Amino acid sequence: MSQAAPTSASRIDWREVMGQHLVPPLLGFALFLGIWGLIAQANASIPGPASTFWAGVKLFSDPFYIKGPNDVGIGWNILNSLGRVGIGFGLAAAVGIPAGFVLGRFAFVNRMFSPIIGLLRPVSPLAWLPIGLLVFKAAQPAAIWVIFISSVWPIILNTAAGVATVPQDYLNVARVLKLSEWKVFTTILFPSVLPHLMTGIRLSIGVAWLVIVAAEMLTGGVGLGFWVWDEWNNLNVEHIIVAIFVVGMIGLALEQLLMVIAKRFQYN
């Protein structure tokens, strides 16, 4: 029995999907490349898209070479930066999630610590770097400290805001039923707060990835930030632009991964 031919309506829907989701990004990217090419023609010190592309191809043709302590391929620099971000972000989540629940659950604690959070949260991430170097006496833990202190605030604030939005009726019922604090957390608070928590985590990982490049520029070692600074000292602008795209793509990938994870949770 032969299969029925696809209807014209299905073909029209496919074209609409292509027009809405594929064509606009391609046009935007083409416009971006065109403007970049015009700027490169007007200013000879800025490499164009073609030369930058081939420089990136050459870089990623051997991303894991090792020629010395600080002369390694871009793959090792990416992995080292991701490792620092993972540790700093993990510490921020381990501290920020419980702290956010406590601040949202207990009004007195919230009023006690809100002025301190309001004072410390706007501080520039790099202002924390000298404190880290003073305390830890080494560049690696100092960079992780900067990531932690910069990325912990979105988790704390979003988690606390989520707890504050839990209907009071739910908590009153829990009090009547004499539920333990752990039972209240697992059956009422956590399911209700999960959307806010995932938003805080997404913001936090974005801040962590943003901060690591600047921190590594000042601390040195192996990492994307130090690599960008080293390429600037070598006046290799093509590699700097490649690094900008790499940082952007990794940051986008991390955010998309967290969005996929968030969609797998049921918030009801």
N, C-alpha and C positions, 0 to 999 in steps of 0.2 A: 504494500500500500504506500503510495507516494506521499511525501510530506507536502503540506500546503505551503505555497509561496508566501513570503512575508508580506504583510499588508503595507499599503502606502503610509498608513498612520504610524507604523513602527519605524519606517524609514525617516519620516518627518521628525519623530521624537529623537532619533539618533542624531540627525543634523542639528537639532536644537541643542542637544547636549554638547556636541562639538563646538557649536557657535558660542555657547555660554561659558564653557569651561576650558577649552583649548585655544581657540583663536585669540581671545583677549590677552592671556598671558604671553603668547607668542608675539603679538603686536607690541606689547609693552616691552618685552625683552629686545625686540628688534629696534625699537625707538631708543632704548637705553644704549645699545651698541652703536647706533648711529651718532648719538650725541657724544658718546665717549670717543668715537673715531674723529669727529670734528674737533674736539678739544685737543686730541693728540696731534692733529695736523697743525693746529694753531700754536701749540707749545711742544717743542721738540723734546723737552725733558720728561714728558709723560708718554709712556709706551702705549701703543694702540692695542685694540683687541686681538689682532692676529699674532703679534709678537708675544703678548702675554699668554695667549693660548698655548703656543709652542713651548714657551718657558715652563708652563705648568705640565705639559706632556713630558718634557725632559725631567722635571722634578719627580714626577710620579712613575717614571720608568724604572727608577731604583730608589724607592722611598725608605728602605731600611738598611742603608749602608752605614758603616761605622768607621771613621777615619781618625777619631780622637775623642777625648772626653766631651768636648763641646761641638764637635764636627760630625753630626749624624744626619741621616736622612729625614725628610719631612714626616715620614710615618712615625718615627720615634718621637719627634716633637709633638705630634698630635696625641699619641698614646700617653705621654707624660703629662700633657695638659689635662686630658680627660681623667687621668688617675688623680690628679690634685683636685679637680672639680668634684669627682666622685666622693673623695674622702671629706672635703669641706662641706659638700651638700648633704652627705649622709649624717655628719655631725649636726648640721643645722636642722635636719628633719628630726633627729633623735632628741634634740633639745626643744625645738620649736613646737612640735605637735603636742607633747604633754603640757608645755607652758601655755599654749593657746587654749587648751581645754580647761586648765586651772583658772586662767584669767576670765574666760567666758562663763565658767560655772560659779565662781565666787566673786560677787560684786566688790567686797572689801579688798580682796587681793588685786582686782582690776584697778580700783581707785588708787591703790598703793603704788603700783608699778607703771601706770599709764604715763605719769610725768617723766619717768626715767626713759621709757621707750620713746616718747615724743622727743626727748632731748638727744638721744643717741642715734635714732633712725636716720635723720637727715645728714649725718656726718659722712663726708666723702670716704669711699672705701680705702683709698690710698693713704688717708690720714691715720688709718689703723696699722699700716705697715711698720712704721718705726716702733710701735708698741710691741708688735709681734717679734721683731728682730731683737728688741731689748729683752723680752721674756724668754724666747726660745733659743736665742744665740745662733740661729741657723736660718738660711733662706727658705728651705723647703717647708718646715712647719710654719714659718711666718706667712708664706703665700697661702697655705691652707687656712690659717687663722683669718686672713683677710677675706677669703671666700666664705668662711663660716659666719663671720660677724656681718657681712653684707647681705647674705642670703637668708638669714634666720628670721628677719623681720616680716617679710611677706607671709611666711608660714604661721608665725605667731598671730599676726593681726587677722588674717583670713580665718584661721581656726577659731579664734575668739569671737569674731563676728558671726560665724556659723553657729556656735553654741548659743549666742545671745538671741538668735532668731528661732530657737526651738520653742514651740508654744508652751506657755506656762501650764496649761491644762495637763499636758503630758507629765510634767514634773509633779504636779499636784496628785495625779493618779498614782505615780510611783511612790510618793510619800505616804498616801493612804494604804497602799499595798505593802509598805515597809520594805521596799526593795533596797538592796545594798547599793553602795555607790558604784561598785563594779558592774552590777546588773543594770543600773541606770545608764552607765557609759556604753555598755555593749548593745543594749536593746533600744535605747532612745537617742542618746547623744550622737554616737558614732554614725549610724545610718543617716541622721538628719544633717550632720556637719560635713559629710563626705564630699558633696559638690564644692563647698567653700574650701575644704582642705585641698582638693585637687587643683583648684584655682591658685591657691597659695603656693603649692608645689611647682606648678608651671611657671609662675612669676619668679620663684626662688631659683629654679634651675637656669632661667634666662639671666638673672642677675649674676649667678655664679660663673656662668660661661663668659659674661661680659667682663667681669672683674679679673679673671685669670690672666688675660693677655696683658693688661696694664701691670698687674702684680709681677708677672714674670719679666717684664721689661726692666724692672728695678731690682729684682732679686737675682737674675741670671740663671745659669744652668741650662738644662735641656727642656724646651717647651716652645710653644708657638710665639709667646710674647718675646722671649729672648731671641728667637730665630728672626723675628721681624726687625728687632733692634739691630741685630748683627748684620742683616741684609741692608739696613739703612746705612750703617757704617761702611759697608762695601759699595754703597750707591747702586744697589741692584733693585731698582724700583719695580721691575717686572715681578720679582719674587714677592715683594711687599703686596702688590695687588693680588697675586695668587693667594697669599695668606689671608687677605681680606675676604676673598670668596670662600676659602676653606672655612674660616671662622663662621661666616654667615650660613653656609650650608650645614655645618655641624650643629649650630644653634637651632636652625630650622628643623633638622632631623630630631633633635632632642625634644623640641616642643611638640612635634607631630607624634612622636612615640608616646609622650605623656597624654596627649589627647586621645589616642587609641586606647590606652589603658583606662582612662577616665570613662570612656563610653562603654566599657565592659562591666562597669559596676551598675547595680540596680539601686536607685535612690529611694524607692518607695518604702 
